């Protein structure tokens, strides 16, 4: 909603604002009305309309009476009268167009709710206004801390301090009714101002805070939308949108208001399509059932029973076959087209929308890349050596060959000594334990004490097989 004169080529301040934070053309503010009568010469006997439209924080606009006939222009700061004290606002509209705005919002120009403009804001008033606006953020943080300490189920979203510092307004959202009597006492003791609590909806909260939508533009509720109509899930179904709440929800957490913008066009186009969730066509080759509908292209895709191939038909052709079926006749065989095959393959290969928004998709990608790097790191040559300076592989010494072609062993085998023969022991005699004897005789060795962890030997008597030959 920016005007053509705004830009930042000459610095950080927009050109149209003249470094004072207000657009001179009035095109950067929400719900502004273009004053197309400003450049017209009015009759000399014409008495200008004395009610001025004034804009405040959050694009809140009110009407005030200019009883002292101040010379005001769009964007001028003025000090206005309030129920308690005074406040500073900016002129957004004047002249005959204000009369139309009063009629639009059903405001009585002679009613008691229309206060008067006290004076033009001086430099001192502007400095005081800036000081109080700088305190809004720390005051809001402190207010949220006090609300959490009391355990109230509410969310403080915005704050507005009056220009004279006598009153502060807190805007909050809550699912249920909240008893904040103790909270108001704590706020009054903390901030030393008159406290006012205003409950707003989630869409009003998004309109006050503003932001960028998924389309890349400013939110409609913060630029031009004033009335919030009810949005149902059926609006997404009529437009053949995937039921994904992550994409259908706006910044406020509710269904996007833009779902209703083209709903009437889709409903008008759906009147030409055959009714029913699954349309059946009786043809010479059997029954064909509808698989997909494209409202914008005026096409429908059909498939025979037991066949996975999709066949694309125009809306006029579908209505002709349905008219033949009502007369008791069968339509001709449906011919497969390349467009229908592509649509079928695209529907079968479509990935899950939720999987594209997985929180761990980047972690899995980084782990795969890390494994690939570690794998390739071992195959790379050392950087401190060049390819020509690599040492040759050590060669194994060749074994000596004999004249007959047999290979000789590198080390000659050592001949084993023959085992000494076992001496025969006369019958009835046993060698006493602890006596010295030849070390090679295992039967004459003294018995050792068994350990606790050693397995017991087999105590079966051995049969005397006689001396070995």
C-alpha positions as CSV (number, residue, x, y, z in Angstrom):
1,X,0.0,0.0,0.0
2,X,3.0,2.3,-0.4
3,X,2.8,5.4,-2.4
4,X,5.0,6.2,-5.5
5,X,7.0,8.9,-3.7
6,X,8.3,6.5,-1.0
7,X,11.9,5.2,-1.3
8,X,15.2,4.8,0.6
9,X,17.7,6.0,-2.0
10,X,18.5,9.2,-0.1
11,X,18.9,7.4,3.3
12,X,16.9,5.4,5.8
13,X,13.9,7.7,5.9
14,X,11.3,7.3,3.2
15,X,11.1,10.2,0.8
16,X,7.4,10.8,1.1
17,X,7.6,11.0,4.9
18,X,10.1,13.9,4.9
19,X,11.9,12.2,7.8
20,X,9.0,12.7,10.2
21,X,7.6,9.2,10.1
22,X,4.4,10.2,8.2
23,X,3.8,9.8,4.5
24,X,3.0,13.1,2.9
25,X,0.6,11.5,0.4
26,X,-1.1,9.4,3.0
27,X,-0.7,6.2,0.9
28,X,1.3,4.2,3.3
29,X,-1.4,4.0,6.1
30,X,-4.1,1.4,6.5
31,X,-7.6,2.0,5.1
32,X,-6.8,5.5,3.8
33,X,-9.2,7.3,1.5
34,X,-7.7,9.2,-1.4
35,X,-8.7,12.8,-1.2
36,X,-9.5,13.4,-4.8
37,X,-11.1,16.8,-3.9
38,X,-7.9,18.2,-2.5
39,X,-6.8,19.7,-5.9
40,X,-10.1,21.1,-6.9
41,X,-11.0,24.8,-6.4
42,X,-14.0,25.2,-4.2
43,X,-16.5,28.1,-4.5
44,X,-15.6,31.2,-2.5
45,X,-18.8,31.1,-0.5
46,X,-18.2,27.4,0.4
47,X,-17.8,26.8,4.2
48,X,-15.4,23.8,4.8
49,X,-16.6,20.8,6.8
50,X,-15.3,21.2,10.3
51,X,-14.9,17.5,11.3
52,X,-11.5,15.9,10.8
53,X,-10.5,12.2,10.6
54,X,-7.5,11.5,12.9
55,X,-5.4,8.3,12.9
56,X,-3.8,6.7,16.0
57,X,-1.6,3.7,16.7
58,X,-2.8,0.4,15.1
59,X,-4.6,2.3,12.3
60,X,-7.4,3.3,14.8
61,X,-9.3,6.2,13.4
62,X,-11.7,8.6,15.1
63,X,-13.5,11.9,14.2
64,X,-12.8,15.2,15.9
65,X,-14.4,18.6,15.5
66,X,-12.2,21.6,14.4
67,X,-14.0,24.3,16.2
68,X,-11.1,26.8,16.1
69,X,-10.6,26.4,12.4
70,X,-7.0,25.4,12.5
71,X,-5.3,25.2,9.1
72,X,-4.5,21.4,8.9
73,X,-3.1,19.2,6.3
74,X,-2.8,15.4,5.9
75,X,-0.1,14.0,8.2
76,X,-0.1,17.0,10.7
77,X,0.2,16.0,14.4
78,X,-2.7,17.4,16.5
79,X,-3.5,17.3,20.2
80,X,-7.1,16.1,20.6
81,X,-9.4,15.9,23.6
82,X,-10.2,12.5,25.2
83,X,-12.6,11.3,27.9
84,X,-9.7,11.6,30.4
85,X,-6.9,13.9,29.4
86,X,-5.5,14.4,25.9
87,X,-3.8,12.4,23.2
88,X,-1.8,13.0,20.0
89,X,-2.9,11.8,16.6
90,X,-2.3,12.5,12.9
91,X,-4.7,14.0,10.4
92,X,-5.7,11.4,7.8
93,X,-8.7,13.0,6.0
94,X,-10.5,16.3,5.9
95,X,-13.2,18.0,3.8
96,X,-16.4,16.6,2.2
97,X,-15.1,13.1,2.1
98,X,-15.2,13.0,5.9
99,X,-19.0,13.5,5.6
100,X,-19.2,10.3,3.6
101,X,-17.0,8.4,6.2
102,X,-19.4,9.5,9.0
103,X,-22.3,8.1,7.0
104,X,-20.4,4.8,6.3
105,X,-19.6,4.2,10.0
106,X,-22.9,5.6,11.3
107,X,-21.4,8.3,13.4
108,X,-23.5,11.3,14.4
109,X,-21.5,14.5,13.8
110,X,-23.4,16.3,16.5
111,X,-23.1,13.5,19.0
112,X,-21.2,13.5,22.3
113,X,-18.6,11.0,21.1
114,X,-17.1,13.6,18.7
115,X,-14.6,15.6,20.7
116,X,-12.7,18.7,19.6
117,X,-9.1,19.4,18.5
118,X,-7.3,21.3,21.1
119,X,-4.3,22.6,19.2
120,X,-1.5,21.7,16.8
121,X,1.2,19.5,18.4
122,X,4.2,21.5,19.4
123,X,7.8,20.3,19.5
124,X,7.5,19.7,23.2
125,X,4.4,17.6,22.7
126,X,6.2,15.5,20.0
127,X,9.1,14.9,22.3
128,X,6.8,13.8,25.1
129,X,5.0,11.5,22.7
130,X,8.2,9.8,21.6
131,X,9.3,9.3,25.2
132,X,6.1,7.5,26.1
133,X,6.1,5.4,22.9
134,X,9.7,4.2,23.8
135,X,8.3,2.9,27.2
136,X,5.7,0.7,25.6
137,X,7.9,-2.3,24.9
138,X,9.4,-2.6,28.4
139,X,6.0,-2.0,30.0
140,X,4.5,-4.8,27.8
141,X,7.2,-7.2,28.9
142,X,6.7,-6.4,32.5
143,X,2.9,-6.8,32.2
144,X,3.3,-10.2,30.6
145,X,5.5,-11.2,33.6
146,X,2.9,-10.1,36.1
147,X,0.1,-12.0,34.2
148,X,2.2,-15.2,34.1
149,X,2.9,-14.9,37.9
150,X,-0.8,-14.9,38.5
151,X,-1.4,-17.9,36.3
152,X,-3.9,-16.2,34.0
153,X,-4.7,-17.9,30.7
154,X,-4.4,-14.9,28.5
155,X,-2.0,-13.4,26.0
156,X,-1.1,-9.7,26.1
157,X,-0.4,-8.8,22.5
158,X,-0.2,-5.0,22.3
159,X,-0.1,-1.8,24.5
160,X,-1.0,1.8,23.8
161,X,0.0,4.6,26.2
162,X,-1.9,7.9,26.0
163,X,0.2,11.0,25.0
164,X,-0.3,12.7,28.4
165,X,0.8,9.6,30.3
166,X,-2.4,9.2,32.4
167,X,-3.8,6.1,30.8
168,X,-2.6,2.9,29.3
169,X,-4.6,0.4,27.2
170,X,-3.7,-3.3,27.1
171,X,-5.0,-5.5,24.2
172,X,-5.2,-9.2,25.0
173,X,-6.6,-12.5,23.6
174,X,-8.1,-15.4,25.5
175,X,-10.0,-18.5,24.8
176,X,-12.2,-18.2,27.9
177,X,-13.4,-15.5,30.2
178,X,-10.6,-14.1,32.4
179,X,-10.9,-12.6,35.9
180,X,-8.2,-10.0,35.9
181,X,-9.2,-7.9,38.9
182,X,-6.0,-8.8,40.7
183,X,-4.1,-8.2,37.6
184,X,-5.4,-4.6,37.2
185,X,-4.4,-3.9,40.8
186,X,-0.9,-5.1,40.1
187,X,-0.7,-3.0,36.9
188,X,-1.9,0.1,38.7
189,X,0.7,-0.3,41.4
190,X,3.4,-1.0,38.9
191,X,2.8,1.6,36.2
192,X,0.9,4.3,38.2
193,X,-1.6,4.9,35.4
194,X,-5.2,4.3,34.7
195,X,-5.5,0.8,33.3
196,X,-7.9,-0.4,30.6
197,X,-8.1,-3.9,29.3
198,X,-9.5,-4.7,25.8
199,X,-10.1,-8.2,24.6
200,X,-9.7,-8.6,20.8
201,X,-10.0,-11.6,18.5
202,X,-7.1,-13.5,16.9
203,X,-7.7,-11.8,13.5
204,X,-7.8,-8.4,15.1
205,X,-4.5,-9.2,16.8
206,X,-2.9,-10.1,13.5
207,X,-4.3,-6.9,12.0
208,X,-2.7,-4.8,14.8
209,X,0.7,-6.5,14.7
210,X,0.9,-6.8,10.9
211,X,3.2,-9.1,8.9
212,X,3.9,-10.8,5.6
213,X,1.7,-13.5,4.3
214,X,2.6,-16.7,2.5
215,X,1.9,-14.9,-0.8
216,X,4.7,-12.4,-0.1
217,X,2.5,-9.4,0.4
218,X,1.3,-7.6,3.6
219,X,-1.5,-9.2,5.4
220,X,-5.0,-8.2,4.1
221,X,-6.3,-7.5,7.6
222,X,-3.5,-5.0,8.3
223,X,-3.9,-3.1,5.0
224,X,-7.4,-3.0,3.6
225,X,-9.7,-5.7,5.1
226,X,-12.1,-4.5,7.8
227,X,-14.9,-7.1,8.0
228,X,-13.8,-10.6,9.0
229,X,-16.2,-13.1,7.5
230,X,-16.5,-16.7,8.6
231,X,-14.2,-19.1,6.6
232,X,-15.2,-22.8,6.6
233,X,-13.2,-25.9,5.5
234,X,-15.7,-26.5,2.7
235,X,-14.2,-23.4,0.9
236,X,-11.0,-25.4,0.5
237,X,-12.8,-28.5,-0.6
238,X,-14.7,-26.7,-3.3
239,X,-11.5,-25.3,-4.7
240,X,-9.8,-28.8,-4.7
241,X,-7.1,-27.7,-2.2
242,X,-5.2,-30.2,-0.1
243,X,-6.5,-30.2,3.5
244,X,-3.2,-29.2,5.1
245,X,-3.7,-26.9,8.1
246,X,-0.1,-25.7,8.0
247,X,-0.8,-24.1,4.6
248,X,-4.4,-23.2,5.0
249,X,-3.9,-21.3,8.3
250,X,-2.8,-17.7,8.4
251,X,-0.7,-15.8,10.9
252,X,-3.7,-15.6,13.3
253,X,-3.9,-19.4,13.5
254,X,-7.3,-19.4,11.7
255,X,-8.2,-20.3,8.1
256,X,-7.0,-17.7,5.7
257,X,-9.5,-15.0,4.7
258,X,-8.4,-15.3,1.1
259,X,-10.1,-18.7,0.8
260,X,-13.4,-16.8,0.3
261,X,-12.1,-14.4,-2.4
262,X,-12.6,-16.9,-5.3
263,X,-15.1,-19.2,-3.7
264,X,-18.1,-17.7,-5.7
265,X,-16.2,-18.2,-9.0
266,X,-15.6,-21.9,-8.2
267,X,-19.1,-22.5,-7.1
268,X,-20.4,-21.0,-10.3
269,X,-18.1,-23.2,-12.4
270,X,-19.0,-26.3,-10.4
271,X,-22.7,-25.9,-11.4
272,X,-21.7,-27.1,-15.0
273,X,-20.0,-30.2,-13.7
274,X,-22.1,-33.4,-13.0
275,X,-23.0,-33.7,-9.4
276,X,-21.8,-36.5,-7.2
277,X,-18.5,-37.5,-5.6
278,X,-17.9,-40.3,-8.1
279,X,-19.5,-40.0,-11.6
280,X,-20.1,-43.2,-13.6
281,X,-20.1,-43.4,-17.4
282,X,-21.6,-46.5,-19.1
283,X,-19.7,-47.2,-22.3
284,X,-19.3,-50.1,-24.7
285,X,-16.2,-51.2,-22.9
286,X,-17.7,-51.1,-19.4
287,X,-18.2,-48.7,-16.6
288,X,-15.8,-45.8,-16.1
289,X,-15.5,-43.8,-12.9
290,X,-14.3,-40.3,-12.3
291,X,-10.9,-40.0,-10.6
292,X,-10.0,-36.3,-10.7
293,X,-11.7,-32.9,-11.6
294,X,-9.9,-29.8,-12.9
295,X,-12.3,-26.9,-12.6
296,X,-10.1,-24.3,-14.3
297,X,-9.4,-26.5,-17.4
298,X,-12.9,-27.9,-17.5
299,X,-11.7,-31.5,-17.6
300,X,-12.4,-34.8,-15.8
301,X,-10.3,-37.9,-15.6
302,X,-11.9,-41.4,-15.8
303,X,-10.7,-45.0,-15.4
304,X,-12.3,-48.3,-16.1
305,X,-12.8,-50.9,-13.4
306,X,-9.6,-52.9,-12.9
307,X,-7.6,-50.6,-15.1
308,X,-5.1,-48.0,-13.7
309,X,-4.9,-45.9,-16.8
310,X,-6.6,-42.5,-16.6
311,X,-8.4,-41.0,-19.6
312,X,-9.0,-37.2,-19.8
313,X,-12.3,-36.0,-21.1
314,X,-13.6,-32.5,-21.7
315,X,-16.6,-31.3,-19.7
316,X,-18.8,-31.1,-22.8
317,X,-17.9,-34.7,-23.8
318,X,-18.8,-35.9,-20.3
319,X,-22.2,-34.3,-20.4
320,X,-22.9,-35.8,-23.8
321,X,-22.2,-39.4,-22.5
322,X,-24.3,-38.8,-19.4
323,X,-27.2,-37.6,-21.6
324,X,-26.9,-40.9,-23.6
325,X,-26.9,-43.0,-20.4
326,X,-30.1,-41.3,-19.3
327,X,-31.7,-42.3,-22.6
328,X,-30.6,-45.9,-22.0
329,X,-27.8,-45.9,-24.5
330,X,-24.1,-46.6,-24.0
331,X,-21.4,-44.2,-24.9
332,X,-18.4,-45.0,-27.2
333,X,-15.2,-46.5,-25.8
334,X,-13.0,-43.9,-24.1
335,X,-9.7,-43.3,-25.8
336,X,-6.6,-42.9,-23.7
337,X,-4.6,-39.7,-24.2
338,X,-1.1,-38.7,-23.3
339,X,-2.4,-35.9,-21.0
340,X,-4.4,-38.4,-19.0
341,X,-1.3,-40.6,-18.5
342,X,0.8,-37.7,-17.3
343,X,-1.9,-36.7,-14.8
344,X,-2.2,-40.3,-13.5
345,X,1.5,-40.6,-13.1
346,X,1.8,-37.2,-11.4
347,X,-1.0,-38.2,-8.9
348,X,0.7,-41.6,-8.2
349,X,4.2,-40.1,-7.7
350,X,3.0,-37.2,-5.6
351,X,4.9,-37.0,-2.3
352,X,3.3,-36.3,1.1
353,X,3.0,-32.6,1.7
354,X,3.7,-33.0,5.4
355,X,7.0,-34.9,4.7
356,X,8.3,-31.8,2.8
357,X,8.0,-29.8,6.0
358,X,9.8,-32.3,8.2
359,X,11.9,-30.7,10.9
360,X,14.7,-33.3,10.5
361,X,15.0,-33.2,6.8
362,X,18.1,-30.9,7.0
363,X,19.7,-33.1,9.7
364,X,19.4,-36.2,7.6
365,X,20.9,-34.4,4.6
366,X,23.9,-33.1,6.6
367,X,24.5,-36.6,8.0
368,X,24.5,-38.1,4.5
369,X,26.9,-35.4,3.3
370,X,29.2,-36.0,6.3
371,X,29.4,-39.7,5.6
372,X,30.1,-39.1,2.0
373,X,33.0,-36.7,2.9
374,X,34.5,-39.2,5.4
375,X,34.3,-41.9,2.8
376,X,36.0,-39.8,0.1
377,X,38.6,-38.6,2.5
378,X,40.4,-42.0,2.7
379,X,40.6,-42.3,-1.1
380,X,42.4,-38.9,-1.6
381,X,46.3,-39.0,-1.9
382,X,48.4,-37.3,0.7
383,X,48.9,-33.6,0.0
384,X,52.5,-33.5,1.3
385,X,53.6,-35.9,-1.4
386,X,53.4,-35.6,-5.1
387,X,52.4,-38.5,-7.3
388,X,55.9,-38.8,-8.8
389,X,57.5,-39.0,-5.3
390,X,55.5,-41.9,-4.0
391,X,57.8,-44.8,-2.8
392,X,57.5,-48.0,-4.7
393,X,55.9,-50.9,-3.0
394,X,58.3,-53.3,-1.3
395,X,58.8,-56.4,-3.2
396,X,58.9,-59.8,-1.6
397,X,62.2,-61.7,-2.0
398,X,61.9,-64.4,-4.6
399,X,62.3,-68.0,-3.4
400,X,65.2,-69.9,-4.8
401,X,64.3,-72.4,-7.4
402,X,65.8,-75.9,-7.6
403,X,67.0,-77.4,-10.9
404,X,63.9,-79.7,-11.0
405,X,61.6,-76.6,-10.8
406,X,60.7,-77.1,-7.1
407,X,60.9,-74.1,-4.8
408,X,63.1,-74.3,-1.8
409,X,62.0,-73.2,1.7
410,X,63.6,-70.0,3.0
411,X,64.4,-71.9,6.3
412,X,65.4,-75.6,6.5
413,X,63.1,-77.7,8.7
414,X,64.7,-79.0,11.9
415,X,64.5,-82.8,12.5
416,X,62.5,-83.9,15.6
417,X,64.2,-86.0,18.1
418,X,62.6,-89.4,18.7
419,X,60.7,-89.9,22.0
420,X,62.4,-92.1,24.5
421,X,60.9,-95.4,25.0
422,X,58.9,-96.0,28.2
423,X,60.6,-98.4,30.6
424,X,58.6,-101.3,31.9
425,X,57.8,-101.4,35.6
426,X,57.8,-104.7,37.4
427,X,54.4,-105.8,38.6
428,X,53.5,-105.1,42.2
429,X,56.0,-102.3,42.7
430,X,55.2,-98.6,42.7
431,X,57.6,-95.8,42.8
432,X,57.4,-93.8,46.1
433,X,56.0,-90.3,45.9
434,X,58.7,-87.6,46.0
435,X,61.5,-89.8,44.9
436,X,63.8,-88.5,42.2
437,X,63.6,-90.1,38.8
438,X,64.1,-89.4,35.2
439,X,62.3,-86.2,34.1
440,X,60.9,-87.7,30.9
441,X,58.7,-90.3,32.7
442,X,55.4,-88.6,33.3
443,X,54.1,-91.5,35.4
444,X,56.8,-91.1,38.0
445,X,56.2,-87.3,38.6
446,X,54.8,-86.2,42.0
447,X,51.1,-85.2,42.2
448,X,50.3,-81.5,42.5
449,X,47.5,-80.1,44.6
450,X,44.4,-79.2,42.7
451,X,43.2,-75.7,42.5
452,X,39.6,-74.8,43.3
453,X,38.8,-73.6,39.7
454,X,40.3,-76.6,38.0
455,X,37.9,-79.3,36.7
456,X,38.3,-82.7,38.3
457,X,39.8,-85.4,36.1
458,X,38.1,-88.6,35.1
459,X,38.8,-91.1,37.9
460,X,37.9,-94.2,36.0
461,X,40.5,-96.9,36.1
462,X,42.6,-97.2,32.9
463,X,43.0,-100.6,31.3
464,X,46.6,-101.8,30.9
465,X,47.1,-102.2,27.2
466,X,50.7,-103.3,27.5
467,X,53.9,-101.7,26.3
468,X,53.9,-99.8,23.1
469,X,56.0,-101.2,20.3
